[in-house]
Amino acid sequence: FDRPNLYFEVRRPKDKLAELLTLLAERRERSGIVYCGTRKAVEEVCEALRQHGYAATRYHGGLEDQERLRNQEDFLYDRATVMVATNAFGMGIDKPNVRFVVHYNMPKDLESYYQEAGRAGRDGEEARCVLLYAPNDVRLAHFFIDKEEAEGDAPGEKRAAAAQEARERLKYMTFYATTQRCLRAELLHYFGEACPSRCRSCSNCLAPKVALPRPR
């Protein structure tokens, strides 16, 4: 599971869109994916990026098949540098030069996060995986879990058991988003791999230490 070329980072901005624009300004000509939790967020973020001069396109389940295919090919062949998408995008996509993956909303579990973030840097070159975290992300994830439990097709007992498992996985995802420990170590530990306690190449390991006042 360890991908040394991937740099993991969590940011907790007050204004996610402003933070995203700052991130992209440093990578204006680079190819990347921005994952959003809802179709509405995809539309809003994609439009904002276009207004700021980015060659952005979009992908979610509410689009016509022809548009999804066209937008996917625009991204794959570098006619669009930024893909803004829900988690519907990515299966079977192998674009080697993705230099960043930004999660505009926190995914519901670490499995989803690592799979989506892992679409960066498949050429072995350095790439950045950034999660923009806000407490509302946890509430949104709980909303989707509750909705599936209430409206899913499976029998009631199976829906309840699946919802409980999903809530447990969400706890691990939330811990990752809020921990001060090494992010790479947390990911690898979750997937059962041994790792040092500090990788020295994630945002937590490289964060400046706050000096404690000397005792008088």
Rosetta blueprint (number, residue, H / E / L):
1 F L
2 D L
3 R L
4 P L
5 N L
6 L E
7 Y E
8 F E
9 E E
10 V E
11 R E
12 R L
13 P L
14 K L
15 D L
16 K H
17 L H
18 A H
19 E H
20 L H
21 L H
22 T H
23 L H
24 L H
25 A H
26 E L
27 R L
28 R L
29 E L
30 R L
31 S E
32 G E
33 I E
34 V E
35 Y E
36 C L
37 G L
38 T L
39 R H
40 K H
41 A H
42 V H
43 E H
44 E H
45 V H
46 C H
47 E H
48 A H
49 L H
50 R H
51 Q H
52 H L
53 G L
54 Y L
55 A L
56 A E
57 T E
58 R E
59 Y E
60 H L
61 G L
62 G L
63 L L
64 E L
65 D H
66 Q H
67 E H
68 R H
69 L H
70 R H
71 N H
72 Q H
73 E H
74 D H
75 F H
76 L H
77 Y L
78 D L
79 R L
80 A L
81 T L
82 V E
83 M E
84 V E
85 A E
86 T L
87 N L
88 A L
89 F L
90 G L
91 M L
92 G L
93 I L
94 D L
95 K L
96 P L
97 N L
98 V E
99 R E
100 F E
101 V E
102 V E
103 H E
104 Y L
105 N L
106 M L
107 P L
108 K L
109 D L
110 L H
111 E H
112 S H
113 Y H
114 Y H
115 Q H
116 E H
117 A H
118 G L
119 R L
120 A L
121 G L
122 R L
123 D L
124 G L
125 E L
126 E L
127 A E
128 R E
129 C E
130 V E
131 L E
132 L E
133 Y L
134 A L
135 P H
136 N H
137 D H
138 V H
139 R H
140 L H
141 A H
142 H H
143 F H
144 F H
145 I H
146 D H
147 K H
148 E H
149 E H
150 A H
151 E H
152 G L
153 D L
154 A L
155 P L
156 G H
157 E H
158 K H
159 R H
160 A H
161 A H
162 A H
163 A H
164 Q H
165 E H
166 A H
167 R H
168 E H
169 R H
170 L H
171 K H
172 Y H
173 M H
174 T H
175 F H
176 Y H
177 A H
178 T H
179 T L
180 Q L
181 R L
182 C L
183 L H
184 R H
185 A H
186 E H
187 L H
188 L H
189 H H
190 Y H
191 F L
192 G L
193 E L
194 A L
195 C L
196 P L
197 S L
198 R L
199 C L
200 R L
201 S L
202 C E
203 S L
204 N L
205 C L
206 L L
207 A L
208 P L
209 K L
210 V L
211 A L
212 L L
213 P L
214 R L
215 P L
216 R L
